[in-house]
Amino acid sequence: MEDEYYVTVEHEMRKAHYFSFIAAASSDRMNIVKLYPEGNAAARFKISGGMRIYYFCNRDGLFVQQVPRMR
């Protein structure tokens, strides 16, 4: 879609080691997608100016990535 980001993470998704969620935070909203072991590590978020994407791994903790503002 033209108004969405499709976020994927290359990471194993086993019962013992997986991403628990992917979240997108902008200046006025936060969207969280719950992920499950043995599922896909992917989510869709509406484009909303400058955003940060957060990923939480049950073993390695929280990761963050800045998404540049779309022009």
N, CA, C and O of each residue as an XYZ file, in Angstrom:
284
protein
N       0.831     -1.183      0.000
C       0.000      0.000      0.000
C       0.878      1.249      0.000
O       1.992      1.237      0.524
N       0.376      2.299     -0.578
C       1.142      3.541     -0.669
C       1.166      4.322      0.633
O       2.057      5.148      0.833
N       0.209      4.082      1.527
C       0.160      4.837      2.772
C       0.565      3.998      3.986
O       0.239      4.346      5.120
N       1.277      2.894      3.744
C       1.692      2.012      4.823
C       3.161      1.619      4.700
O       3.721      1.547      3.606
N       3.758      1.371      5.848
C       5.063      0.722      5.889
C       4.807     -0.759      6.136
O       3.974     -1.120      6.968
N       5.519     -1.608      5.420
C       5.491     -3.040      5.694
C       6.821     -3.363      6.348
O       7.867     -3.300      5.701
N       6.789     -3.704      7.611
C       7.995     -3.924      8.400
C       8.203     -5.426      8.572
O       7.306     -6.136      9.030
N       9.381     -5.902      8.204
C       9.737     -7.302      8.426
C      11.066     -7.361      9.167
O      11.899     -6.461      9.064
N      11.239     -8.438      9.910
C      12.467     -8.628     10.670
C      12.985    -10.022     10.376
O      12.250    -11.004     10.486
N      14.253    -10.104     10.002
C      14.874    -11.408      9.805
C      15.348    -11.899     11.163
O      16.371    -11.448     11.679
N      14.610    -12.809     11.722
C      14.887    -13.308     13.063
C      14.176    -14.635     13.212
O      13.076    -14.817     12.691
N      14.799    -15.564     13.922
C      14.118    -16.833     14.148
C      12.870    -16.595     14.997
O      12.858    -15.729     15.872
N      11.848    -17.356     14.735
C      10.593    -17.221     15.473
C      10.230    -18.595     16.047
O       9.210    -19.186     15.691
N      11.084    -19.082     16.936
C      10.857    -20.366     17.594
C      10.234    -20.128     18.966
O      10.227    -19.003     19.465
N       9.724    -21.165     19.556
C       9.093    -21.027     20.870
C      10.044    -20.488     21.925
O       9.613    -19.793     22.845
N      11.319    -20.792     21.809
C      12.288    -20.359     22.810
C      12.944    -19.016     22.497
O      13.536    -18.406     23.387
N      12.853    -18.543     21.256
C      13.528    -17.302     20.853
C      12.734    -16.643     19.730
O      12.695    -17.151     18.609
N      12.100    -15.510     20.035
C      11.227    -14.856     19.052
C      11.026    -13.385     19.401
O      11.323    -12.957     20.516
N      10.521    -12.619     18.441
C      10.113    -11.244     18.700
C       8.699    -11.274     19.257
O       7.817    -11.917     18.687
N       8.482    -10.586     20.360
C       7.185    -10.547     21.018
C       6.252     -9.511     20.383
O       5.043     -9.724     20.300
N       6.831     -8.378     19.933
C       6.015     -7.364     19.263
C       6.880     -6.481     18.380
O       8.100     -6.416     18.530
N       6.211     -5.803     17.455
C       6.784     -4.712     16.672
C       5.863     -3.525     16.921
O       4.642     -3.662     16.839
N       6.432     -2.363     17.223
C       5.637     -1.163     17.486
C       6.157     -0.005     16.654
O       7.352      0.082     16.369
N       5.246      0.887     16.266
C       5.600      2.105     15.534
C       5.131      3.303     16.353
O       3.956      3.395     16.711
N       6.046      4.216     16.648
C       5.720      5.404     17.440
C       5.990      6.654     16.619
O       7.070      6.815     16.049
N       5.006      7.534     16.563
C       5.184      8.844     15.927
C       4.911      9.895     16.993
O       4.735      9.558     18.164
N       4.872     11.155     16.606
C       4.692     12.229     17.589
C       3.311     12.213     18.233
O       3.140     12.764     19.320
N       2.317     11.592     17.585
C       0.959     11.616     18.142
C       0.289     10.255     18.308
O      -0.872     10.190     18.711
N       0.999      9.163     18.006
C       0.370      7.850     18.189
C       1.392      6.739     18.317
O       2.561      6.878     17.961
N       0.895      5.624     18.846
C       1.710      4.419     19.012
C       0.856      3.239     18.579
O      -0.273      3.080     19.043
N       1.396      2.410     17.687
C       0.706      1.210     17.230
C       1.579      0.007     17.540
O       2.776     -0.001     17.251
N       0.964     -1.008     18.134
C       1.699     -2.207     18.521
C       1.057     -3.419     17.869
O      -0.164     -3.576     17.888
N       1.897     -4.280     17.287
C       1.428     -5.536     16.712
C       2.084     -6.666     17.494
O       3.309     -6.790     17.521
N       1.259     -7.484     18.128
C       1.729     -8.639     18.886
C       2.154     -9.723     17.906
O       1.447    -10.014     16.940
N       3.321    -10.320     18.165
C       3.822    -11.413     17.338
C       3.838    -12.689     18.178
O       3.879    -12.645     19.407
N       3.804    -13.820     17.487
C       3.736    -15.105     18.173
C       4.837    -16.029     17.685
O       5.240    -15.959     16.524
N       5.332    -16.900     18.573
C       6.341    -17.874     18.153
C       5.826    -18.693     16.980
O       4.640    -19.013     16.890
N       6.736    -19.020     16.095
C       6.456    -19.811     14.897
C       5.552    -19.089     13.893
O       5.049    -19.712     12.958
N       5.342    -17.782     14.080
C       4.619    -16.957     13.118
C       5.603    -16.107     12.335
O       6.814    -16.295     12.443
N       5.086    -15.171     11.544
C       5.935    -14.261     10.774
C       6.286    -13.043     11.619
O       5.457    -12.552     12.386
N       7.509    -12.562     11.478
C       7.945    -11.338     12.149
C       7.724    -10.180     11.185
O       8.672     -9.666     10.591
N       6.453     -9.769     11.033
C       6.091     -8.718     10.078
C       4.853     -7.974     10.568
O       4.024     -8.526     11.291
N       4.743     -6.700     10.158
C       3.589     -5.880     10.525
C       3.434     -4.748      9.523
O       4.384     -4.389      8.827
N       2.237     -4.190      9.454
C       1.950     -3.024      8.609
C       1.554     -1.855      9.506
O       0.794     -2.012     10.461
N       2.097     -0.658      9.172
C       1.788      0.547      9.928
C       1.495      1.683      8.964
O       2.143      1.802      7.924
N       0.524      2.516      9.304
C       0.233      3.720      8.512
C       1.427      4.656      8.575
O       2.036      4.818      9.632
N       1.765      5.269      7.456
C       2.858      6.240      7.415
C       2.399      7.489      8.162
O       1.315      8.013      7.905
N       3.230      7.959      9.086
C       2.863      9.105      9.909
C       4.101      9.932     10.221
O       4.622      9.869     11.335
N       4.579     10.707      9.251
C       5.738     11.565      9.470
C       6.961     10.772      9.894
O       7.162      9.643      9.447
N       7.770     11.357     10.750
C       8.933     10.650     11.287
C       8.475      9.634     12.325
O       7.655      9.948     13.188
N       8.990      8.453     12.242
C       8.570      7.391     13.158
C       9.779      6.643     13.692
O      10.868      6.683     13.119
N       9.559      5.977     14.782
C      10.525      5.018     15.307
C       9.830      3.672     15.355
O       8.662      3.564     15.726
N      10.579      2.644     14.969
C      10.071      1.283     15.010
C      10.792      0.569     16.157
O      12.019      0.597     16.244
N      10.025     -0.060     17.022
C      10.563     -0.805     18.152
C      10.284     -2.292     17.949
O       9.203     -2.679     17.506
N      11.272     -3.112     18.278
C      11.153     -4.564     18.201
C      11.554     -5.104     19.566
O      12.536     -4.638     20.144
N      10.815     -6.077     20.093
C      11.198     -6.664     21.372
C      11.411     -8.157     21.228
O      10.494     -8.901     20.879
N      12.639     -8.586     21.503
C      13.026    -10.002     21.459
C      12.973    -10.551     22.880
O      13.440     -9.905     23.818
N      12.407    -11.740     23.038
C      12.285    -12.310     24.380
C      13.639    -12.672     24.997
O      13.714    -12.871     26.209
N      14.694    -12.762     24.212
C      16.034    -13.054     24.747
C      16.949    -11.830     24.754
O      17.676    -11.598     25.719
N      16.909    -11.055     23.679
C      17.896     -9.985     23.483
C      17.401     -8.594     23.844
O      18.190     -7.649     23.830
N      16.132     -8.438     24.166
C      15.617     -7.151     24.610
C      15.064     -6.281     23.488
O      14.657     -6.771     22.435
N      15.061     -4.975     23.747
C      14.422     -3.996     22.871
C      15.404     -3.410     21.863
O      16.536     -3.069     22.206
N      14.955     -3.297     20.617
C      15.716     -2.662     19.538
C      14.878     -1.502     19.008
O      13.649     -1.557     19.053
N      15.527     -0.457     18.508
C      14.808      0.675     17.936
C      15.482      1.097     16.636
O      16.701      1.007     16.493
N      14.665      1.559     15.691
C      15.177      2.041     14.409
C      14.383      3.287     14.018
O      13.152      3.278     14.034
N      15.090      4.349     13.669
C      14.455      5.587     13.211
C      14.081      5.451     11.756
O      14.886      4.982     10.952
N      12.862      5.856     11.398
C      12.394      5.867     10.012
C      12.378      7.327      9.569
O      11.726      8.152     10.209
N      13.084      7.664      8.483
C      13.113      9.066      8.045
C      11.730      9.564      7.612
O      10.877      8.789      7.178
N      11.541     10.846      7.739
C      10.289     11.499      7.338
C      10.100     11.377      5.831
O      11.031     11.617      5.062
N       8.893     11.004      5.411
C       8.585     10.909      3.977
C       8.282     12.298      3.435
O       7.638     13.104      4.106
N       8.741     12.574      2.235
C       8.476     13.898      1.625
C       7.434     13.800      0.563
O       7.086     14.807     -0.055
